[in-house]
Amino acid sequence: MKEDIYRIERDSLGEVQVLKEANWGPQTQRSLNHFKIGKDRMPLEVIYALVEIKRACAKVNFKYKKIEEEKKESILSACDRILKGKMEEEFPLSVWQTGSGTQSNMNVNEVISNLCEGSVHPNDDVNASQSSNDTFPTAMHLAALKAVREKLFPVIERSIAQFKRIEKENSGIIKIGRTHLQDAVPLYFSDEVSGWRRMLEESMEQIKLSLTSLEKLAIGGTAVGSGLNAPEGFGEKVAEELSKRYGMNLRSSSNKFHSLSSKDAFVFSHGAVKALAANLLKIANDIRFMASGPRCGYGELEIPANEPGSSIMPGKVNPTQAEALTMVCVEVMGNDTAIGIAASQGNFELNVYMPLIIFNYLRSVNLLAEALDSFTVHCLEGLKAKKRMEEYVEESLMLVTALSKELGYEKAAQIAKKAYEKDKSLKEVVMETESFTEEEIDRMLDPKNMVRSKNEKKF
């Protein structure tokens, strides 16, 4: 029966039974046999990046006369077939494999080779002038760059646009500020929202800055960074080809020994991604607390009622989008720890935690992009300020801050304390203890005279 589903292939270690229908070869099969660990497969973003590298390398190898034109064209055709996205089943390997990503590099080499017309060898032709040690880290960089630019940035931009809309629509609304979770002086609600917006703008700028390190590619370093078996200038030529395909400023690293052994670019870039997660966790928590209630919480914001909030309490609406986003943010923070530790484990000429690093980096980017998009569509787009927001301002004892200019800090503090203890308004206590007219008191305690904003003037 086995003869019906398997074929026999050979590699340097001997014979291997390979599934007949599969386009992979013996090294992929050995990895499948020996690394049955977890359900996490090598991300397709990495696979497609490896295919793009093979495509670029075939062109450059032909220019250097390392492969014939017929083989080059055959490799290009095979790569294009894979990049159409209908051959995912040919790349089944686990993330938890060799730390260099060699088995996934060979998986790609073997599939391309078997899709080629004529005799094209996975090592001698598809992998010509390369090593897994420079192709896999190059693929990591390409996959990370593409994911951030095509998935994460557009979502951040849409979220920023929503915050700008909320700022404009709530122009003129004054709310109580809070510091240390206690009442503070008033501010415009639009100013508070502008802080949320600026967090996303800053995070996007920081992530953009971090991408410059990922634009430097290891290709051309081959096994240890010396470039053995690759023609002089090979890395630079491949980087040029990849730049055209990706529309990015990609370049061959000036020091391949660094590129193979260090993963500091991912620590730096994911650190910026983690900073975005930290900002998003703060924003989501602010919104869910301000929306708490509707009767016995802060009750300042109304969030969309997307689904019933309880299996037992009818009519309950929960801040589920905020909860989903904050869980993703915590996951990203955990990924950052894993990436930092993995990047510290480079031994001599190679880091051997690379699949873990790129798996967690892409997981963070994809999760954040999807969670923020969901939060924007299902929460921010329907967010509304409630009347309670302005009522809190009228009740706040922190308006007493305006009196400290007239009465001094100590006397103003005594007025606030008395108002709190006697459950009276500030105005009532001032009228009882001071000689100001009612008109003067109203002017001094008017929240409009206590808020200043450059942002509000825009609306």
C-alpha positions in Angstrom: 0.0 0.0 0.0 2.8 2.4 0.8 4.0 2.1 -2.8 0.7 3.8 -3.8 1.2 6.9 -1.8 5.0 7.3 -1.5 7.9 7.6 -3.8 11.6 7.0 -2.9 14.0 9.9 -3.1 17.6 10.2 -2.1 19.7 12.8 -0.4 23.1 12.8 1.2 21.8 10.7 4.1 20.2 8.1 2.0 16.7 7.1 0.9 13.5 8.8 2.1 9.9 8.0 1.4 8.2 11.1 0.1 4.5 11.6 -0.6 3.9 11.0 -4.3 1.6 14.0 -4.7 4.0 16.4 -3.0 6.3 18.7 -4.9 8.8 18.8 -2.0 11.8 16.5 -1.7 13.7 14.4 0.9 14.9 17.3 3.1 11.4 18.6 3.6 10.2 15.1 4.3 12.9 14.5 6.9 11.8 17.7 8.6 8.2 16.6 8.6 9.2 13.3 10.1 11.4 14.7 12.8 9.7 17.9 13.9 6.1 17.0 14.7 5.9 19.9 17.2 2.9 22.0 17.7 0.4 23.3 15.1 2.3 26.5 14.1 3.5 26.3 10.5 6.2 28.5 9.0 4.3 31.7 8.1 3.4 32.0 4.4 4.8 35.6 4.5 8.3 34.0 5.1 7.7 31.4 2.4 6.7 34.0 -0.2 9.7 36.1 0.8 12.0 33.1 0.2 10.4 32.5 -3.2 11.0 36.2 -4.1 14.6 35.8 -3.0 15.0 32.6 -5.2 13.5 34.6 -8.1 15.9 37.5 -7.7 18.9 35.1 -7.2 18.1 33.2 -10.4 18.3 36.5 -12.4 21.5 37.5 -10.8 23.1 34.0 -11.0 22.3 34.1 -14.7 24.1 37.4 -15.1 27.1 35.9 -13.3 26.9 32.8 -15.6 26.3 30.6 -12.5 23.2 29.1 -14.2 22.0 28.8 -17.8 19.2 30.9 -19.3 16.9 27.9 -19.6 17.3 27.1 -15.9 16.8 30.8 -15.0 13.5 30.9 -16.9 12.3 27.7 -15.5 13.0 28.9 -11.9 11.3 32.2 -12.6 8.2 30.4 -13.9 8.1 28.1 -10.9 8.4 31.0 -8.5 5.6 32.9 -10.3 3.4 29.8 -9.9 4.0 29.7 -6.2 3.5 33.4 -5.8 0.0 33.2 -7.2 -0.9 31.8 -3.8 -2.5 28.4 -4.6 0.2 26.1 -3.4 0.2 26.6 0.4 0.0 22.9 1.1 3.5 22.5 -0.4 5.0 24.3 2.6 3.9 22.3 5.7 6.9 22.6 8.0 6.6 23.6 11.6 8.0 26.8 13.0 9.7 24.7 15.6 12.5 23.3 13.5 16.1 24.1 13.0 16.9 27.6 14.4 18.5 28.7 11.1 15.3 28.1 9.1 17.4 25.7 6.8 14.6 23.2 6.4 12.1 25.9 5.2 14.8 27.2 2.8 15.2 23.7 1.5 11.4 23.2 1.3 11.2 26.2 -1.0 14.3 25.0 -3.0 12.8 21.6 -3.5 9.3 22.7 -4.5 10.7 25.2 -7.0 13.0 22.5 -8.4 10.2 20.0 -8.8 8.0 22.6 -10.5 10.7 23.4 -13.0 10.9 21.9 -16.5 14.1 20.0 -17.2 16.8 19.2 -14.7 17.0 21.9 -12.0 18.8 21.0 -8.8 17.4 22.4 -5.5 20.9 23.0 -4.1 23.2 23.6 -7.1 20.7 25.7 -9.1 17.9 27.1 -7.0 20.2 27.7 -4.0 23.2 28.8 -6.1 25.3 31.5 -4.5 23.2 31.2 -1.3 23.0 29.6 2.1 20.1 29.2 4.4 22.1 31.4 6.8 21.7 34.4 4.5 18.5 33.7 2.7 16.4 33.0 5.8 17.3 36.2 7.6 16.7 38.1 4.3 13.3 36.6 4.1 12.6 37.6 7.7 13.3 41.2 6.9 11.2 41.2 3.7 8.3 39.5 5.4 8.4 42.0 8.3 8.7 45.0 6.1 5.8 43.9 3.9 3.5 43.1 6.8 4.1 46.4 8.6 3.7 48.5 5.5 0.8 46.7 3.9 -1.2 45.6 7.0 -0.4 47.6 10.0 0.2 51.2 8.6 -3.1 51.4 6.7 -5.1 50.4 9.8 -3.2 53.0 12.0 -4.0 55.7 9.4 -7.7 54.8 9.5 -7.7 54.9 13.3 -6.1 58.3 13.2 -8.7 59.5 10.8 -11.5 58.4 13.2 -9.9 60.2 16.1 -9.7 63.4 14.0 -13.4 63.0 13.3 -14.2 62.5 17.0 -12.2 65.6 17.9 -14.0 67.7 15.4 -17.5 66.4 16.2 -17.0 67.0 19.9 -15.5 70.5 19.6 -16.4 72.7 22.6 -17.3 69.9 25.0 -15.6 70.4 28.3 -14.9 67.4 30.6 -13.2 66.8 33.9 -9.6 65.8 33.7 -8.3 63.0 35.9 -4.8 62.4 37.3 -4.0 59.5 39.7 -7.5 58.3 39.0 -8.8 61.4 40.9 -10.6 64.5 39.7 -8.4 67.1 38.1 -8.9 70.4 36.3 -11.2 70.5 33.3 -10.1 70.2 29.6 -11.8 69.9 26.2 -12.8 66.4 25.4 -11.3 67.0 21.9 -8.0 67.7 23.5 -8.1 64.3 25.3 -8.9 62.6 22.0 -6.0 64.5 20.4 -3.7 62.9 22.9 -5.0 59.5 21.8 -4.5 60.4 18.1 -1.0 61.7 18.7 -0.1 58.4 20.4 -0.8 56.6 17.2 1.0 59.2 15.1 4.1 58.9 17.3 3.9 55.1 17.2 3.7 55.1 13.4 6.7 57.4 13.2 8.7 55.3 15.6 7.9 52.1 13.7 8.9 53.8 10.4 12.2 54.7 11.9 12.8 51.1 13.0 12.2 49.8 9.5 15.4 51.3 8.2 17.3 48.6 10.0 15.2 45.9 8.4 15.9 47.3 4.9 19.5 46.0 5.3 19.7 42.5 4.0 21.9 39.5 4.8 21.9 38.2 1.3 25.4 37.7 -0.1 26.8 36.6 3.3 26.2 32.9 2.6 27.2 30.5 5.4 29.1 32.6 7.9 29.1 36.2 6.5 32.2 35.8 4.3 30.2 35.3 1.1 31.9 32.0 0.2 30.6 30.5 -3.1 28.9 33.7 -4.1 30.3 36.1 -6.7 31.6 39.5 -5.7 28.7 41.9 -5.5 26.1 39.2 -5.5 24.3 40.6 -2.5 24.1 44.1 -3.9 22.7 42.8 -7.2 20.0 40.7 -5.5 19.1 43.6 -3.2 18.6 45.7 -6.4 16.3 43.1 -7.9 14.3 42.8 -4.6 14.0 46.6 -4.4 12.3 46.7 -7.8 9.8 43.9 -6.8 9.0 45.4 -3.4 9.2 49.1 -4.2 11.4 49.6 -1.2 14.9 51.0 -0.5 16.5 47.5 0.1 20.2 47.2 0.3 22.8 44.5 1.0 24.2 44.9 4.5 27.7 46.3 4.7 28.6 43.8 7.4 27.2 40.3 6.8 28.9 38.9 9.9 26.6 41.2 11.9 23.6 40.4 9.7 23.9 36.6 10.3 24.7 36.6 14.0 22.7 39.5 15.3 18.9 40.1 15.3 19.0 43.5 16.9 17.0 45.0 14.0 14.0 42.8 15.2 14.5 43.8 18.8 14.5 47.5 17.8 11.6 47.2 15.4 9.4 45.0 17.6 10.2 47.4 20.5 8.4 50.1 18.4 5.6 47.7 17.7 5.4 47.1 21.5 5.2 50.8 22.1 2.2 50.9 19.8 0.7 48.1 21.9 1.3 50.1 25.1 -0.4 53.2 23.6 -3.3 51.1 22.4 -3.8 49.4 25.7 -4.0 52.9 27.4 -6.4 54.2 24.8 -8.7 51.2 25.0 -8.7 51.2 28.8 -9.5 55.0 28.9 -12.5 54.4 26.5 -13.8 51.4 28.4 -13.6 53.1 31.8 -15.2 56.3 30.4 -18.0 54.1 28.9 -18.6 52.2 32.2 -22.1 52.2 33.5 -24.5 53.1 32.1 -25.9 54.3 35.5 -23.3 53.3 38.1 -19.9 53.9 36.3 -18.3 56.9 34.7 -20.9 57.0 32.0 -19.2 59.7 29.9 -19.1 57.7 26.6 -21.6 55.6 24.8 -20.1 52.6 22.9 -21.9 50.7 20.2 -24.1 47.8 21.4 -22.6 45.1 19.1 -23.8 42.0 20.9 -25.5 41.0 24.2 -23.1 41.4 27.1 -24.3 38.7 29.4 -25.9 35.3 29.3 -27.9 36.1 32.5 -28.3 39.9 32.6 -30.6 41.2 29.9 -29.7 44.5 28.3 -26.1 44.5 29.3 -23.6 46.0 26.9 -19.9 45.3 27.5 -16.8 47.0 26.1 -15.8 43.8 24.2 -13.8 45.5 21.4 -11.6 47.2 24.0 -11.2 43.9 25.8 -10.1 42.1 22.6 -7.6 44.9 21.8 -6.1 45.0 25.3 -5.6 41.2 25.2 -3.8 41.5 21.9 -1.6 44.2 23.4 -0.6 42.0 26.3 0.2 39.2 23.8 2.4 41.6 21.9 4.3 42.4 25.1 4.9 38.8 25.7 6.1 38.3 22.1 8.5 41.2 22.7 10.1 39.3 25.6 10.4 36.2 23.5 12.1 38.1 20.7 14.5 39.9 23.0 15.6 36.7 24.6 15.9 34.9 21.3 18.0 37.7 19.8 20.4 37.4 22.7 21.1 33.8 21.7 23.4 34.3 18.7 26.3 31.8 19.0 29.4 32.7 17.2 28.5 33.3 13.5 24.8 32.6 13.6 21.6 33.2 15.6 19.7 29.9 15.8 16.3 31.3 17.1 15.3 32.9 13.9 12.0 31.0 13.2 10.8 32.0 16.7 11.7 35.6 16.1 9.9 36.1 12.8 6.9 34.0 13.9 6.4 36.3 16.9 7.1 39.5 15.0 4.6 38.7 12.3 2.1 37.4 14.9 2.3 40.8 16.7 1.9 42.8 13.6 -1.0 40.8 12.2 -2.8 40.6 15.6 -2.4 44.4 16.2 -3.5 45.2 12.6 -6.7 43.1 12.9 -7.5 44.0 16.5 -7.1 47.8 15.9 -9.1 47.5 12.7 -11.9 45.8 14.6 -11.7 48.3 17.4 -11.9 51.2 14.9 -14.8 49.8 12.9 -16.9 48.4 15.8 -16.1 50.9 18.5 -14.5 54.2 17.4 -16.9 54.7 14.5 -19.9 54.6 16.9 -18.4 56.3 19.9 -20.5 59.2 21.4 -20.0 61.7 24.2 -22.9 61.6 26.8 -24.4 64.5 28.8 -22.8 63.1 32.0 -19.5 64.2 30.7 -20.4 67.9 31.2 -22.4 67.3 34.4 -19.2 66.0 36.1 -17.5 69.3 35.4 -20.3 71.2 37.1 -20.0 68.9 40.2 -16.2 68.9 40.4 -14.4 70.3 43.4 -11.3 70.8 41.3 -12.7 74.0 39.9 -11.5 75.4 43.1 -8.1 75.6 41.4 -9.3 78.8 39.7 -9.8 80.4 43.2 -6.2 79.8 44.3 -5.2 82.9 42.2 -7.5 85.1 44.3 -7.4 83.4 47.7 -4.2 81.4 47.7 -3.6 77.7 47.8 -4.3 77.1 51.5 -7.6 78.9 51.7 -8.8 77.4 48.4 -8.0 73.9 49.8 -10.1 74.7 52.9 -13.0 75.7 50.7 -12.7 72.4 48.7 -12.5 70.4 51.9 -15.6 72.1 53.4 -17.6 71.6 50.2 -16.7 67.9 50.2 -17.5 67.4 53.9 -20.7 69.3 53.9 -21.8 68.0 50.5 -22.2 71.5 49.1 -21.2 73.1 45.9 -18.0 75.3 45.7 -20.2 78.2 44.9 -22.3 77.8 48.0 -19.2 77.6 50.3 -17.5 80.6 48.7 -20.7 82.7 49.1 -20.8 81.7 52.8 -17.2 82.5 53.5 -16.0 85.1 51.1 -17.1 88.6 50.0 -17.2 88.0 46.2 -20.4 88.8 44.4 -22.3 85.9 42.8 -21.3 87.2 39.3 -17.7 87.2 40.3 -17.9 83.7 41.7 -19.6 82.4 38.5 -16.9 84.0 36.4 -14.1 82.5 38.5 -15.7 79.0 38.5 -16.7 79.0 34.9 -14.9 76.0 33.3 -14.6 77.9 30.0 -12.1 80.2 31.7 -10.1 77.3 32.8 -9.4 75.4 29.5 -6.9 76.4 27.0 -6.2 74.7 23.7 -4.5 75.2 20.4 -6.3 72.1 19.1 -9.8 73.5 19.8 -9.0 76.7 17.7 -8.7 74.5 14.6 -12.3 73.5 14.7 
